Amino acid sequence: MGTAKDISKRSTPFQAIVSYYFIAIAISFVLLILPGVHKEGVHVSLLDSLFTAVSAVSVTGLTVFNISETYTTFGIVMLLVVLQLGAIGIMSLGTFVWLIVGKKIGLRERQLIMVDHNQYNLSGVVNLIKEIIKNLFVIELVGALILTLYFLQYYDTFLKALLHGVFAAVSATTNGGFDITGESLAPYADDYFVQTINMILITLGAIGFPVLIEVKYFLMNKDPKKFRFSLFTKITTTTYAILFLVGTFVILIVEAFNSFKDMSWHKMLFSSMFHSVSTRSAGLTTLDVAQFTDTTNIFLSFMMFIGASPSSVGGGIRTTTFAIAVLFLINFARGKDDIQVFGREIYTIDVFRSYVVIILATTMVLVSTMILLLTEKNATLLQIIFEITSAFGTCGMSLGITSDLSSPGKVIIMILMFVGRVGLISFLYSLGGKSEKPKYHYPKERVIIG
């Protein structure tokens, strides 16, 4: 506790958040090496345990070993605990504990919550945390109940159905991407009910907690016609829907005469829909994505690079970042300097931040690709790009090279998963220290562009 207080007092809110996530990884690492976590006779190196801890805290799902063959039931429970820690967020969990013990939430704690959930106002952040935890647990509980009862037809005992139902619900809602089947959701490739429930849970986890809260208030409002959704919710849901439809269409068209050619039309449609949803940040699959064409896998890499929405369980550059960048390009091509959408104008600083995130993310992916091309001699360029974008987008899909990564390769992937979860803005600000407003300005001068 003393160390946490020192970190909080001596650092900026952004630095404190990054530091707290390091602490969360350390705690998760300890939980995943406890006695009884691994099956008898199974040896897992400390580096691989650290890799799994980072993957779980960042709710990515990339693993260097088969979870079902490595962890005991106790180990699976520990993994579920870590997934919850990563999904809720370190400050959300800390605030929840403070509220339980009756601790007053001070200004500093509110600033940290604001940073951790990409909020711009201090007011209402504690209520936001309450709503986030309540909504997340309710969604997981309902999902676990539905899947457990349904899985009774797949497993011979209630306890097995319960374990698989709870794990599947938590993994999907947190967009964790882990599985205890050993084959992700491939055993349910023909079960559209299981796929539909998982798609709903993935969407609820990745679309952004503020969106869920606003929808809840909308449904509870006595006069829904007078309720006004925020610009964030409108942009997020619209972008999310467009990405889902475009993703489904591209996968279906490209794979219809390739990996889907022997499938029925409805299986092709569900496979396309599921993998489109999963690229937001979930990483769950109903078939081996290595069967897809190179065209589809490049497209999936781009979708994973975009990732989920801000203030959600996912990573990547985020849907709003992508949307603002596209809107700016459209308006700029029309000769407009301002972005006008849904009867509102976007702040210029948000446009700047969007392009900073995109440029920094692209640079990280490029540099990481160059490094892994040197360290992973047996992997192709496509496999490396896919792995890197999956890590940065905290997605968890892989073309099968995760278990064969070298030690330096695992370190690079861990860094990408960590940055993807913390967020590029927070990570960038944590490197810069305390900001100071300039005391003077130089004369401005135009520069020829293009």
C-alpha positions as CSV (number, residue, x, y, z in Angstrom):
1,M,0.0,0.0,0.0
2,G,2.9,2.3,0.8
3,T,4.4,1.7,-2.6
4,A,1.1,2.4,-4.3
5,K,0.7,5.7,-2.4
6,D,4.2,6.8,-3.3
7,I,3.6,6.1,-7.0
8,S,0.3,8.0,-6.8
9,K,1.9,11.1,-5.2
10,R,5.1,11.4,-7.1
11,S,3.8,10.7,-10.6
12,T,1.3,12.1,-13.1
13,P,-2.1,10.3,-13.4
14,F,-0.9,8.7,-16.6
15,Q,2.4,7.4,-15.1
16,A,0.5,6.1,-12.1
17,I,-2.0,4.2,-14.3
18,V,0.9,2.6,-16.2
19,S,2.6,1.7,-12.9
20,Y,-0.5,0.2,-11.5
21,Y,-0.9,-2.0,-14.5
22,F,2.7,-3.2,-14.0
23,I,1.7,-4.1,-10.4
24,A,-1.4,-5.9,-11.7
25,I,0.8,-8.0,-14.0
26,A,3.1,-8.8,-11.1
27,I,0.2,-10.0,-9.0
28,S,-1.2,-12.0,-11.9
29,F,2.1,-13.6,-12.5
30,V,2.2,-14.7,-8.9
31,L,-1.3,-16.1,-9.1
32,L,-0.4,-18.1,-12.2
33,I,2.6,-19.8,-10.6
34,L,0.9,-20.8,-7.3
35,P,1.2,-24.4,-6.3
36,G,-1.6,-26.4,-7.8
37,V,-2.1,-24.1,-10.8
38,H,-0.4,-26.5,-13.3
39,K,-1.2,-30.1,-13.9
40,E,1.1,-32.7,-12.5
41,G,4.1,-33.3,-14.6
42,V,3.6,-30.1,-16.6
43,H,6.5,-27.6,-16.5
44,V,5.9,-23.9,-17.5
45,S,8.9,-21.5,-17.6
46,L,8.7,-18.3,-15.7
47,L,8.8,-16.3,-19.0
48,D,5.8,-18.3,-20.4
49,S,3.9,-17.7,-17.1
50,L,4.8,-14.0,-17.4
51,F,3.6,-14.0,-21.0
52,T,0.3,-15.6,-20.0
53,A,-0.1,-13.0,-17.1
54,V,0.4,-10.1,-19.5
55,S,-2.0,-11.7,-22.0
56,A,-4.6,-12.1,-19.3
57,V,-4.3,-8.7,-17.8
58,S,-4.4,-7.1,-21.2
59,V,-7.4,-9.5,-22.0
60,T,-5.6,-10.6,-25.2
61,G,-5.7,-14.3,-25.3
62,L,-2.4,-15.1,-27.0
63,T,-0.9,-18.2,-25.3
64,V,2.3,-20.2,-25.8
65,F,0.7,-23.4,-24.6
66,N,-2.7,-25.2,-24.5
67,I,-4.7,-23.9,-21.4
68,S,-6.7,-27.1,-21.1
69,E,-3.6,-29.3,-21.1
70,T,-1.6,-27.1,-18.8
71,Y,-3.9,-25.7,-16.0
72,T,-5.8,-27.5,-13.3
73,T,-9.3,-26.4,-12.4
74,F,-7.7,-24.3,-9.7
75,G,-5.4,-22.8,-12.4
76,I,-8.4,-22.0,-14.6
77,V,-10.1,-20.2,-11.7
78,M,-7.0,-18.2,-11.2
79,L,-6.9,-17.3,-14.9
80,L,-10.6,-16.2,-14.6
81,V,-9.6,-13.9,-11.7
82,V,-6.8,-12.3,-13.8
83,L,-9.2,-11.8,-16.7
84,Q,-11.6,-10.0,-14.5
85,L,-8.8,-7.8,-13.2
86,G,-7.8,-6.9,-16.7
87,A,-11.3,-6.3,-18.0
88,I,-12.6,-4.1,-15.1
89,G,-9.4,-2.2,-14.9
90,I,-7.0,-1.7,-12.0
91,M,-8.5,1.6,-10.9
92,S,-12.1,0.3,-11.2
93,L,-11.3,-2.7,-9.0
94,G,-9.4,-0.5,-6.5
95,T,-12.4,1.9,-6.4
96,F,-14.7,-1.0,-5.8
97,V,-12.7,-2.2,-2.9
98,W,-12.5,1.3,-1.5
99,L,-16.3,1.7,-1.7
100,I,-16.7,-1.7,0.1
101,V,-14.5,-0.7,3.0
102,G,-16.0,2.8,3.2
103,K,-13.0,4.8,2.0
104,K,-13.6,8.2,0.7
105,I,-12.7,8.6,-3.0
106,G,-10.5,11.7,-3.2
107,L,-9.5,14.0,-6.0
108,R,-6.4,12.0,-6.9
109,E,-8.3,8.7,-7.1
110,R,-10.9,10.4,-9.3
111,Q,-8.2,11.7,-11.6
112,L,-6.8,8.2,-12.0
113,I,-10.2,6.7,-12.7
114,M,-10.7,9.5,-15.3
115,V,-7.4,8.6,-17.1
116,D,-8.0,4.8,-16.8
117,H,-11.4,5.1,-18.6
118,N,-10.6,7.9,-21.0
119,Q,-13.0,10.4,-19.4
120,Y,-12.7,14.2,-19.7
121,N,-14.6,15.2,-16.6
122,L,-14.1,14.4,-12.9
123,S,-17.8,14.5,-12.1
124,G,-19.6,11.2,-12.0
125,V,-16.5,9.0,-12.3
126,V,-17.3,7.0,-9.1
127,N,-20.8,6.3,-10.3
128,L,-19.3,5.3,-13.7
129,I,-17.2,2.7,-11.9
130,K,-20.2,1.4,-10.0
131,E,-22.2,1.1,-13.3
132,I,-19.2,-0.6,-15.1
133,I,-18.8,-3.3,-12.5
134,K,-22.5,-3.9,-12.1
135,N,-23.1,-4.1,-15.9
136,L,-20.1,-6.3,-16.4
137,F,-21.0,-8.8,-13.7
138,V,-24.7,-8.9,-14.8
139,I,-23.7,-9.6,-18.4
140,E,-21.3,-12.3,-17.4
141,L,-23.8,-13.9,-15.0
142,V,-26.6,-14.0,-17.5
143,G,-24.2,-15.3,-20.2
144,A,-22.8,-18.0,-17.9
145,L,-26.3,-19.1,-16.9
146,I,-27.4,-19.5,-20.5
147,L,-24.3,-21.2,-21.7
148,T,-24.1,-23.6,-18.6
149,L,-27.7,-24.8,-19.1
150,Y,-27.1,-25.2,-22.9
151,F,-23.7,-27.0,-22.4
152,L,-25.5,-29.8,-20.5
153,Q,-26.0,-31.4,-23.8
154,Y,-22.2,-31.3,-24.5
155,Y,-20.8,-32.4,-21.2
156,D,-21.7,-35.4,-19.1
157,T,-21.7,-33.6,-15.7
158,F,-23.2,-30.3,-14.4
159,L,-19.8,-29.3,-13.0
160,K,-18.1,-29.6,-16.4
161,A,-20.9,-27.7,-18.1
162,L,-20.7,-25.0,-15.4
163,L,-16.9,-24.7,-15.8
164,H,-17.1,-24.4,-19.6
165,G,-20.2,-22.1,-19.4
166,V,-18.6,-19.7,-16.9
167,F,-15.2,-19.6,-18.6
168,A,-16.8,-19.1,-22.0
169,A,-19.0,-16.3,-20.8
170,V,-16.2,-14.5,-19.0
171,S,-13.7,-15.0,-21.9
172,A,-16.2,-13.6,-24.4
173,T,-17.5,-10.6,-22.3
174,T,-14.0,-9.6,-21.3
175,N,-12.8,-10.2,-24.9
176,G,-10.1,-12.3,-23.2
177,G,-10.0,-14.8,-26.1
178,F,-8.8,-17.7,-23.8
179,D,-10.5,-21.1,-24.1
180,I,-10.4,-24.4,-22.2
181,T,-11.6,-26.5,-25.1
182,G,-8.1,-26.5,-26.7
183,E,-9.7,-25.5,-30.0
184,S,-11.3,-22.1,-29.1
185,L,-14.9,-22.3,-30.3
186,A,-14.2,-24.8,-33.1
187,P,-16.3,-27.6,-31.3
188,Y,-19.3,-25.3,-31.7
189,A,-18.7,-24.4,-35.4
190,D,-22.1,-25.8,-36.3
191,D,-23.9,-24.5,-33.2
192,Y,-25.3,-21.1,-34.1
193,F,-26.8,-20.6,-30.7
194,V,-23.5,-20.8,-28.9
195,Q,-22.0,-18.5,-31.6
196,T,-24.8,-16.0,-31.3
197,I,-24.5,-15.8,-27.5
198,N,-20.8,-15.3,-27.8
199,M,-21.2,-12.6,-30.4
200,I,-23.6,-10.7,-28.2
201,L,-21.2,-11.0,-25.2
202,I,-18.2,-9.9,-27.2
203,T,-20.1,-6.9,-28.5
204,L,-21.3,-5.9,-25.1
205,G,-17.8,-6.0,-23.8
206,A,-16.1,-4.2,-26.7
207,I,-18.6,-1.5,-27.6
208,G,-17.7,0.7,-24.6
209,F,-19.1,0.9,-21.0
210,P,-20.4,4.5,-21.5
211,V,-22.6,3.2,-24.4
212,L,-24.1,0.4,-22.3
213,I,-24.8,2.9,-19.5
214,E,-26.5,5.3,-21.9
215,V,-28.6,2.6,-23.4
216,K,-29.6,1.5,-19.9
217,Y,-30.7,5.1,-19.1
218,F,-32.5,5.3,-22.4
219,L,-34.6,2.2,-21.7
220,M,-35.3,3.4,-18.1
221,N,-36.4,6.9,-19.3
222,K,-40.1,7.5,-19.1
223,D,-40.0,9.5,-22.2
224,P,-37.4,8.0,-24.6
225,K,-38.1,10.6,-27.2
226,K,-36.6,13.3,-25.0
227,F,-33.4,11.3,-24.3
228,R,-30.3,12.4,-26.2
229,F,-27.5,10.1,-26.8
230,S,-24.0,11.5,-26.5
231,L,-21.8,12.1,-29.6
232,F,-19.5,9.4,-28.3
233,T,-22.2,6.8,-28.3
234,K,-23.5,7.8,-31.7
235,I,-20.0,7.7,-33.3
236,T,-19.0,4.5,-31.5
237,T,-22.2,2.5,-32.3
238,T,-22.2,3.7,-35.9
239,T,-18.5,2.8,-36.5
240,Y,-18.9,-0.5,-34.7
241,A,-21.9,-1.4,-36.9
242,I,-20.1,-0.4,-40.1
243,L,-17.0,-2.3,-39.2
244,F,-19.1,-5.4,-38.4
245,L,-21.0,-5.2,-41.7
246,V,-17.9,-4.5,-43.8
247,G,-16.0,-7.2,-42.0
248,T,-18.7,-9.8,-42.6
249,F,-19.1,-8.8,-46.3
250,V,-15.3,-8.9,-47.1
251,I,-14.8,-12.3,-45.3
252,L,-17.8,-13.8,-46.9
253,I,-16.9,-12.6,-50.5
254,V,-13.2,-13.5,-50.3
255,E,-13.7,-16.9,-48.6
256,A,-16.9,-18.0,-50.4
257,F,-14.8,-19.7,-53.2
258,N,-11.9,-20.6,-50.9
259,S,-12.0,-21.9,-47.3
260,F,-15.9,-21.7,-47.3
261,K,-16.5,-23.4,-50.6
262,D,-17.7,-26.7,-49.1
263,M,-19.9,-25.0,-46.5
264,S,-23.7,-24.3,-46.5
265,W,-24.7,-20.7,-47.0
266,H,-25.8,-20.3,-43.4
267,K,-22.5,-21.6,-42.1
268,M,-20.6,-19.3,-44.4
269,L,-22.7,-16.4,-43.1
270,F,-22.2,-17.2,-39.4
271,S,-18.5,-17.9,-39.9
272,S,-18.1,-14.5,-41.5
273,M,-20.2,-12.7,-38.9
274,F,-18.4,-14.4,-36.0
275,H,-14.9,-13.6,-37.2
276,S,-15.9,-10.1,-38.0
277,V,-17.2,-9.5,-34.5
278,S,-14.2,-11.3,-33.0
279,T,-11.6,-9.0,-34.6
280,R,-12.9,-6.1,-32.5
281,S,-10.9,-7.6,-29.6
282,A,-12.1,-11.1,-28.7
283,G,-9.9,-13.4,-30.7
284,L,-12.2,-16.4,-30.4
285,T,-12.5,-18.5,-33.6
286,T,-14.8,-21.2,-34.9
287,L,-12.2,-22.5,-37.3
288,D,-8.5,-22.2,-37.9
289,V,-7.8,-18.8,-39.4
290,A,-4.7,-20.2,-41.0
291,Q,-7.1,-21.7,-43.5
292,F,-8.2,-18.2,-44.7
293,T,-6.5,-16.7,-47.8
294,D,-3.7,-14.2,-47.3
295,T,-6.1,-11.5,-48.5
296,T,-8.6,-12.2,-45.6
297,N,-5.8,-12.4,-43.0
298,I,-4.4,-9.1,-44.1
299,F,-7.9,-7.6,-43.8
300,L,-8.3,-9.3,-40.3
301,S,-5.0,-7.7,-39.3
302,F,-6.3,-4.3,-40.2
303,M,-9.5,-4.9,-38.3
304,M,-7.6,-6.0,-35.2
305,F,-5.4,-2.9,-35.5
306,I,-8.5,-0.8,-35.2
307,G,-9.7,-2.8,-32.2
308,A,-12.5,-2.0,-29.8
309,S,-14.1,1.1,-28.5
310,P,-12.6,3.4,-25.8
311,S,-13.5,2.7,-22.2
312,S,-14.1,-0.9,-23.0
313,V,-12.3,-4.2,-22.4
314,G,-10.5,-4.0,-25.8
315,G,-7.3,-2.5,-27.3
316,G,-6.1,-1.2,-30.6
317,I,-6.2,2.4,-31.9
318,R,-10.0,2.3,-30.9
319,T,-13.0,2.7,-33.1
320,T,-13.5,6.5,-32.4
321,T,-9.9,7.2,-33.4
322,F,-10.5,5.5,-36.7
323,A,-13.8,7.2,-37.2
324,I,-12.5,10.7,-36.5
325,A,-9.5,10.2,-38.9
326,V,-11.9,9.0,-41.7
327,L,-14.3,11.9,-41.0
328,F,-11.4,14.4,-41.1
329,L,-10.2,13.0,-44.5
330,I,-13.7,13.3,-45.9
331,N,-14.2,16.8,-44.7
332,F,-10.7,17.9,-45.7
333,A,-11.4,16.6,-49.2
334,R,-14.5,18.8,-49.3
335,G,-12.4,21.8,-48.3
336,K,-13.7,22.0,-44.8
337,D,-11.5,22.5,-41.7
338,D,-14.0,21.4,-39.2
339,I,-15.6,18.0,-38.6
340,Q,-19.3,18.1,-38.3
341,V,-21.2,15.0,-37.5
342,F,-24.6,14.3,-35.9
343,G,-25.2,18.0,-35.4
344,R,-22.0,18.5,-33.5
345,E,-18.4,19.6,-34.2
346,I,-15.4,17.6,-33.1
347,Y,-12.7,19.4,-31.1
348,T,-9.5,20.0,-33.0
349,I,-7.5,18.5,-30.2
350,D,-9.4,15.2,-30.6
351,V,-8.4,15.2,-34.3
352,F,-4.8,15.8,-33.3
353,R,-4.9,13.0,-30.8
354,S,-6.5,10.6,-33.3
355,Y,-3.6,11.1,-35.8
356,V,-1.0,10.9,-33.0
357,V,-2.4,7.5,-32.0
358,I,-2.5,6.3,-35.6
359,I,1.0,7.4,-36.4
360,L,2.5,6.0,-33.2
361,A,0.6,2.8,-33.5
362,T,1.7,2.3,-37.1
363,T,5.3,3.1,-36.1
364,M,5.1,0.5,-33.3
365,V,3.7,-2.2,-35.6
366,L,6.4,-1.4,-38.2
367,V,9.3,-1.5,-35.8
368,S,8.0,-4.6,-34.1
369,T,7.6,-6.3,-37.5
370,M,11.2,-5.5,-38.4
371,I,12.5,-6.9,-35.1
372,L,10.4,-10.1,-35.3
373,L,11.6,-10.6,-38.9
374,L,15.1,-10.8,-37.4
375,T,14.3,-13.0,-34.4
376,E,11.6,-15.3,-35.9
377,K,13.4,-16.9,-38.8
378,N,10.8,-19.6,-39.4
379,A,7.8,-17.2,-39.5
380,T,6.5,-15.6,-42.7
381,L,5.9,-11.8,-43.0
382,L,2.1,-12.3,-42.9
383,Q,2.3,-14.5,-39.8
384,I,4.4,-11.8,-38.0
385,I,2.1,-8.9,-39.0
386,F,-1.0,-10.9,-37.9
387,E,0.6,-11.8,-34.6
388,I,1.7,-8.2,-33.9
389,T,-1.7,-6.6,-34.8
390,S,-3.4,-9.3,-32.8
391,A,-1.3,-8.4,-29.8
392,F,-1.7,-4.6,-30.2
393,G,-5.4,-4.9,-30.7
394,T,-5.5,-7.3,-27.6
395,C,-7.4,-9.7,-29.9
396,G,-5.6,-13.0,-29.5
397,M,-6.0,-14.6,-32.9
398,S,-2.9,-16.2,-34.3
399,L,-1.7,-18.0,-37.4
400,G,0.0,-20.6,-35.1
401,I,3.4,-19.0,-34.3
402,T,2.8,-17.9,-30.7
403,S,4.2,-21.1,-29.1
404,D,7.3,-21.0,-31.4
405,L,8.2,-17.4,-30.6
406,S,11.8,-16.8,-29.3
407,S,12.4,-15.1,-26.0
408,P,13.0,-11.7,-27.6
409,G,9.8,-12.2,-29.7
410,K,7.7,-13.0,-26.6
411,V,9.0,-9.8,-25.0
412,I,8.0,-7.7,-28.0
413,I,4.5,-9.3,-28.1
414,M,4.2,-8.6,-24.3
415,I,5.0,-5.0,-24.8
416,L,2.4,-4.6,-27.6
417,M,-0.3,-6.3,-25.5
418,F,0.5,-4.0,-22.5
419,V,0.5,-0.9,-24.6
420,G,-2.7,-2.0,-26.4
421,R,-4.5,-2.5,-23.1
422,V,-3.2,0.7,-21.3
423,G,-3.9,2.8,-24.4
424,L,-1.4,4.8,-26.5
425,I,-2.4,8.2,-25.1
426,S,-1.8,7.1,-21.5
427,F,1.4,5.3,-22.5
428,L,2.7,8.3,-24.4
429,Y,1.8,10.7,-21.6
430,S,3.5,8.5,-19.1
431,L,6.8,8.9,-20.9
432,G,6.5,12.7,-21.1
433,G,6.2,13.5,-17.4
434,K,4.3,16.5,-16.1
435,S,3.1,18.9,-18.8
436,E,3.8,22.6,-18.5
437,K,2.0,25.3,-20.5
438,P,4.4,27.4,-22.6
439,K,5.1,30.8,-21.2
440,Y,5.4,32.3,-24.7
441,H,4.8,31.6,-28.4
442,Y,6.9,32.1,-31.5
443,P,5.5,33.8,-34.6
444,K,3.6,31.4,-36.8
445,E,4.6,30.7,-40.4
446,R,3.0,28.5,-43.1
447,V,4.8,25.5,-44.4
448,I,4.2,24.0,-47.9
449,I,2.5,20.5,-47.5
450,G,2.1,17.8,-50.2
